[in-house]
Amino acid sequence: MKGKKTENENKEIKELNWLIPEYHKHDKSRNWYIGAIIIAVAMVIYSLVTLNFLFALIIIMAAVIIIINDHQEPSLVNFVINRKGIGVGKRFYEYSALSNFAVLYKPRENVKSLYFEFKNPVLPRLSIPLEKSNPVAIRDFLNKYLTEDLERNNLPLSEQISRLFKL
Protein backbone atom coordinates (compact mmCIF):
# COMPACT_ATOMS: atom_id res chain seq x y z
CA MET A 1 0.00 0.00 0.00
CA LYS A 2 1.32 3.37 -1.00
CA GLY A 3 1.72 6.07 1.63
CA LYS A 4 1.32 3.81 4.66
CA LYS A 5 4.30 2.88 6.77
CA THR A 6 4.71 -0.53 8.26
CA GLU A 7 5.13 -0.92 12.00
CA ASN A 8 8.93 -1.41 11.61
CA GLU A 9 9.25 1.81 9.59
CA ASN A 10 7.41 3.80 12.29
CA LYS A 11 9.78 2.62 15.02
CA GLU A 12 12.59 5.10 15.41
CA ILE A 13 15.79 3.88 17.02
CA LYS A 14 16.22 5.64 20.34
CA GLU A 15 19.38 3.94 21.50
CA LEU A 16 22.10 1.61 20.26
CA ASN A 17 24.28 -0.32 22.66
CA TRP A 18 26.67 -3.25 22.75
CA LEU A 19 29.45 -4.64 24.91
CA ILE A 20 33.04 -3.80 24.03
CA PRO A 21 36.33 -4.93 25.57
CA GLU A 22 38.01 -2.34 27.79
CA TYR A 23 41.09 -2.54 25.55
CA HIS A 24 42.25 -4.60 22.56
CA LYS A 25 44.34 -7.61 23.49
CA HIS A 26 46.74 -8.91 20.83
CA ASP A 27 47.84 -12.53 20.71
CA LYS A 28 51.60 -12.64 21.11
CA SER A 29 53.82 -15.55 20.14
CA ARG A 30 56.78 -16.87 22.06
CA ASN A 31 59.07 -15.17 19.52
CA TRP A 32 57.43 -11.82 20.28
CA TYR A 33 58.28 -12.19 23.97
CA ILE A 34 61.86 -13.27 23.21
CA GLY A 35 62.34 -10.26 20.93
CA ALA A 36 60.80 -7.90 23.49
CA ILE A 37 63.05 -9.24 26.26
CA ILE A 38 66.18 -8.83 24.10
CA ILE A 39 65.24 -5.24 23.20
CA ALA A 40 64.33 -4.36 26.83
CA VAL A 41 67.57 -5.82 28.22
CA ALA A 42 69.62 -3.99 25.57
CA MET A 43 67.87 -0.71 26.43
CA VAL A 44 68.41 -1.20 30.16
CA ILE A 45 72.11 -1.99 29.62
CA TYR A 46 72.46 1.10 27.41
CA SER A 47 70.74 3.29 30.00
CA LEU A 48 73.00 1.97 32.79
CA VAL A 49 76.15 2.50 30.69
CA THR A 50 75.09 6.10 29.97
CA LEU A 51 74.07 6.57 33.63
CA ASN A 52 70.48 7.31 32.62
CA PHE A 53 68.81 5.54 35.54
CA LEU A 54 65.40 7.10 34.94
CA PHE A 55 65.27 5.59 31.45
CA ALA A 56 66.18 2.17 32.89
CA LEU A 57 63.37 2.52 35.44
CA ILE A 58 60.88 3.47 32.71
CA ILE A 59 61.86 0.45 30.58
CA ILE A 60 61.50 -1.91 33.55
CA MET A 61 58.11 -0.42 34.49
CA ALA A 62 56.86 -0.71 30.90
CA ALA A 63 57.94 -4.36 30.78
CA VAL A 64 56.13 -5.13 34.06
CA ILE A 65 52.95 -3.40 32.82
CA ILE A 66 53.01 -5.36 29.54
CA ILE A 67 53.51 -8.65 31.40
CA ILE A 68 50.69 -7.92 33.87
CA ASN A 69 48.31 -6.82 31.07
CA ASP A 70 49.03 -9.92 29.02
CA HIS A 71 48.01 -12.22 31.86
CA GLN A 72 44.52 -10.82 32.33
CA GLU A 73 41.54 -10.60 30.05
CA PRO A 74 40.01 -7.16 29.35
CA SER A 75 36.70 -6.64 31.07
CA LEU A 76 33.62 -5.86 28.98
CA VAL A 77 32.02 -2.43 29.24
CA ASN A 78 28.74 -1.18 27.84
CA PHE A 79 28.86 1.25 24.94
CA VAL A 80 25.73 3.35 24.34
CA ILE A 81 24.70 5.79 21.63
CA ASN A 82 21.53 7.76 22.34
CA ARG A 83 19.96 11.14 21.57
CA LYS A 84 22.04 12.93 24.22
CA GLY A 85 25.48 11.52 23.42
CA ILE A 86 27.64 8.44 23.82
CA GLY A 87 28.50 6.41 26.89
CA VAL A 88 31.51 4.19 27.46
CA GLY A 89 31.23 2.27 30.70
CA LYS A 90 30.58 4.85 33.42
CA ARG A 91 31.65 7.82 31.27
CA PHE A 92 29.20 9.81 29.19
CA TYR A 93 30.08 12.36 26.49
CA GLU A 94 27.48 14.76 25.15
CA TYR A 95 27.49 15.49 21.43
CA SER A 96 28.53 19.08 22.20
CA ALA A 97 31.93 17.73 23.38
CA LEU A 98 32.48 15.78 20.14
CA SER A 99 33.54 17.30 16.84
CA ASN A 100 32.91 14.37 14.46
CA PHE A 101 32.75 10.63 13.98
CA ALA A 102 33.95 8.12 11.42
CA VAL A 103 32.93 4.54 10.69
CA LEU A 104 35.71 2.38 9.33
CA TYR A 105 34.37 -0.95 8.12
CA LYS A 106 36.70 -3.21 6.15
CA PRO A 107 35.92 -6.82 7.12
CA ARG A 108 38.59 -8.29 4.80
CA GLU A 109 41.26 -6.32 6.68
CA ASN A 110 39.66 -7.10 10.05
CA VAL A 111 38.89 -3.40 10.58
CA LYS A 112 35.49 -2.68 12.15
CA SER A 113 35.73 0.48 14.23
CA LEU A 114 33.90 3.63 15.14
CA TYR A 115 35.97 6.76 15.88
CA PHE A 116 35.03 9.92 17.73
CA GLU A 117 37.12 13.09 17.72
CA PHE A 118 36.73 15.52 20.61
CA LYS A 119 36.53 19.29 20.26
CA ASN A 120 39.09 19.52 23.05
CA PRO A 121 42.43 18.80 21.31
CA VAL A 122 43.95 17.47 24.54
CA LEU A 123 41.56 14.51 24.65
CA PRO A 124 42.60 11.48 22.59
CA ARG A 125 40.52 10.01 19.79
CA LEU A 126 37.96 7.50 21.02
CA SER A 127 38.10 4.18 19.17
CA ILE A 128 35.15 1.82 19.58
CA PRO A 129 35.11 -1.69 18.09
CA LEU A 130 31.87 -2.35 16.20
CA GLU A 131 31.88 -6.04 17.15
CA LYS A 132 28.75 -7.44 15.44
CA SER A 133 26.82 -4.16 15.31
CA ASN A 134 25.31 -2.84 12.10
CA PRO A 135 27.62 -0.04 10.83
CA VAL A 136 24.90 1.40 8.56
CA ALA A 137 22.41 1.79 11.43
CA ILE A 138 25.11 3.37 13.61
CA ARG A 139 26.12 5.78 10.86
CA ASP A 140 22.52 6.76 10.12
CA PHE A 141 21.82 7.37 13.81
CA LEU A 142 24.98 9.43 14.44
CA ASN A 143 24.48 11.55 11.30
CA LYS A 144 21.49 13.15 13.05
CA TYR A 145 23.75 14.59 15.77
CA LEU A 146 27.34 14.76 14.50
CA THR A 147 29.30 15.49 11.36
CA GLU A 148 30.79 12.43 9.71
CA ASP A 149 34.47 12.46 8.79
CA LEU A 150 34.28 11.00 5.29
CA GLU A 151 38.01 11.53 4.72
CA ARG A 152 39.02 8.80 7.17
CA ASN A 153 39.36 5.58 5.23
CA ASN A 154 42.42 4.07 6.94
CA LEU A 155 43.34 3.18 10.49
CA PRO A 156 44.95 6.01 12.46
CA LEU A 157 48.75 5.76 12.63
CA SER A 158 48.64 5.01 16.37
CA GLU A 159 46.45 1.96 15.76
CA GLN A 160 48.58 0.79 12.85
CA ILE A 161 51.67 0.90 15.08
CA SER A 162 49.77 -0.85 17.89
CA ARG A 163 48.75 -3.66 15.53
CA LEU A 164 52.24 -3.92 14.04
CA PHE A 165 53.98 -4.29 17.42
CA LYS A 166 51.03 -6.08 19.07
CA LEU A 167 50.82 -3.61 21.93
Buried (B, 14 or more C-beta within 10 A) or exposed (E): EEEEEEEEEEEEEEEBEBEBEEEBEEEBEEEBEEEBEEEBEEBBEEBEEEEEEEBBEBBBEBBEEBEEEBEEEEEEBEBBBBEBBBBBEEEEBEBEBBBBBBBBBEEEEEBBBBBBBBEEEEEEEBBBBBEEBEBEEBBEBBEEBBEEBEEBEEBBEEBEEBBEEBE
